[in-house]
Amino acid sequence: MKNWGKNIIALAIGLLIGLLVLEIFFRIFPNRYSGCGPQFKNRYDELVGWWNVENQKGVGYITPCFQVCGINTNSWGMRDDKERRIERIEGVCRIAILGDSFMQAVHVENDKHFSAILEGILGDKVEVLNFGMGGFGTTQEYLTYVHKARLFKPDIVILAFFLGNDVMDNSR
């Protein structure tokens, strides 16, 4: 019985020392996912299921695999640095892009997602509107076109279809 009691006390002391070392470690080296500020948010949307919270500025998308800071949405909830207007600009072609998380692209910085790059390549005479949303299948992408993108009267609509999960996402 004496050895059993000593083993319990040794185990308790060892656990306390281990916890103390961890506490000191995390105070010296803070969590590497804490530097982005508030996390990127979505909200319930009765028309399409869920949608980006509007006017998010400089928020982060933070997971154990990713830490991206500076993600913006405009007043329409589009993943975009620019404020977009329904009124057309004379002589400017308007492209609406619909898709899932590949188009929403919260895993990359603001200037590195597809619609921003495309708009940069095509120049001032083209406006690219990003209606991508993570988790969407073609049904929700269609509803997004009907209730959101169509308001902007795009000249071209691109549906970015991903064979890996878009069909499966329709079943929800």
C-alpha positions in Angstrom: 0.0 0.0 0.0 2.9 2.4 0.7 4.2 2.1 -2.9 0.7 2.6 -4.3 0.2 5.9 -2.4 3.7 7.2 -3.4 2.9 6.4 -7.1 -0.3 8.4 -6.9 1.5 11.4 -5.4 4.3 11.1 -7.9 1.8 11.0 -10.8 -0.1 14.0 -9.4 3.2 16.0 -9.1 4.2 15.0 -12.6 0.9 16.1 -14.0 1.1 19.5 -12.2 4.7 20.1 -13.5 3.6 19.2 -17.0 0.6 21.5 -16.9 2.8 24.3 -15.5 5.4 23.8 -18.4 2.5 24.0 -20.9 1.2 27.1 -19.4 4.6 28.8 -19.5 5.1 27.6 -23.1 1.8 29.0 -24.3 2.3 32.4 -22.6 5.8 32.7 -24.2 4.6 31.5 -27.6 1.0 32.6 -28.1 -1.4 30.8 -30.4 -0.4 31.4 -34.0 -4.0 31.6 -35.1 -4.8 34.6 -32.9 -3.3 37.4 -35.1 -6.1 38.0 -37.6 -8.8 39.6 -35.5 -12.4 38.5 -36.0 -13.1 35.5 -38.1 -14.8 35.5 -41.5 -18.6 35.1 -41.0 -21.6 33.8 -42.9 -25.3 34.4 -42.0 -28.6 32.7 -42.7 -30.2 33.8 -46.0 -33.8 32.8 -46.7 -33.3 32.9 -50.5 -30.1 30.8 -50.9 -29.5 29.2 -47.5 -26.5 31.1 -46.2 -24.5 34.1 -47.4 -21.5 36.2 -46.4 -22.0 38.8 -43.7 -21.9 42.2 -45.5 -19.2 44.8 -45.1 -16.6 42.5 -43.4 -13.3 44.4 -43.6 -9.9 42.8 -42.9 -11.3 39.7 -41.1 -9.4 36.5 -41.0 -10.2 33.0 -42.1 -8.5 30.9 -39.4 -8.3 27.1 -39.1 -5.4 24.8 -38.1 -4.5 24.5 -41.8 -5.0 28.1 -42.9 -4.5 31.6 -41.6 -5.5 34.3 -44.1 -6.0 37.9 -42.9 -7.6 40.7 -44.7 -10.7 39.1 -46.3 -13.3 41.7 -47.3 -16.9 41.6 -48.4 -18.8 44.5 -49.8 -22.3 45.7 -48.9 -23.8 43.0 -51.1 -21.9 40.3 -49.2 -19.7 39.5 -52.3 -16.1 38.5 -51.6 -14.7 41.8 -52.9 -12.5 44.8 -52.1 -14.7 47.0 -54.2 -18.1 48.3 -53.6 -20.4 47.3 -56.5 -23.4 49.1 -57.8 -26.4 47.7 -59.7 -26.2 50.6 -62.1 -24.1 49.8 -65.1 -21.0 51.8 -66.1 -21.2 52.8 -69.7 -18.9 50.7 -71.9 -17.9 48.3 -69.2 -18.6 44.6 -69.7 -19.9 42.9 -66.6 -19.1 39.3 -65.7 -20.8 37.4 -62.8 -19.1 34.3 -61.4 -21.0 31.7 -59.5 -19.4 28.8 -57.8 -18.5 27.1 -54.5 -15.6 27.6 -52.1 -13.1 27.7 -55.0 -14.7 30.9 -56.2 -15.4 32.3 -52.7 -11.7 31.6 -52.0 -11.5 32.6 -48.3 -8.2 30.6 -48.2 -6.3 33.3 -50.1 -5.8 37.0 -49.7 -8.1 39.6 -51.3 -6.1 40.2 -54.4 -5.4 36.5 -55.1 -8.8 35.0 -55.7 -10.0 34.2 -59.2 -12.4 37.1 -59.8 -9.8 39.7 -58.6 -7.1 38.2 -60.8 -9.4 38.0 -63.8 -10.5 41.6 -63.3 -6.9 42.7 -63.1 -6.0 40.9 -66.3 -9.0 42.1 -68.3 -8.5 45.8 -67.2 -10.8 48.8 -66.7 -13.4 47.8 -69.3 -14.5 44.7 -67.4 -16.1 44.3 -64.0 -16.0 40.9 -62.4 -18.6 40.1 -59.7 -17.8 37.3 -57.3 -20.9 35.4 -56.2 -19.0 32.3 -55.0 -20.0 30.7 -51.7 -18.5 27.7 -49.9 -20.6 24.6 -49.8 -22.9 25.6 -52.6 -24.1 23.2 -55.3 -25.6 24.1 -58.6 -29.1 24.5 -57.1 -27.9 27.2 -54.7 -25.8 28.7 -57.4 -28.9 29.0 -59.6 -30.8 30.6 -56.7 -27.9 33.0 -56.2 -28.1 33.9 -59.9 -31.9 34.5 -59.7 -31.9 36.5 -56.4 -28.6 38.2 -56.4 -26.5 38.2 -59.6 -29.3 38.8 -62.1 -30.0 42.2 -60.3 -26.6 43.4 -61.7 -27.6 42.5 -65.4 -24.3 40.7 -66.2 -23.2 40.4 -69.9 -21.5 37.1 -69.1 -22.3 34.5 -66.4 -19.6 31.9 -65.5 -20.6 28.9 -63.5 -17.5 27.3 -62.0 -18.6 23.7 -61.6 -16.5 21.3 -59.5 -17.1 17.6 -60.2 -15.6 16.7 -56.9 -18.6 17.8 -54.8 -21.1 20.1 -56.6 -23.5 17.2 -57.6 -23.3 15.9 -54.1 -23.9 19.3 -52.6 -27.2 19.5 -54.5 -28.7 16.7 -52.4 -28.9 18.9 -49.3 
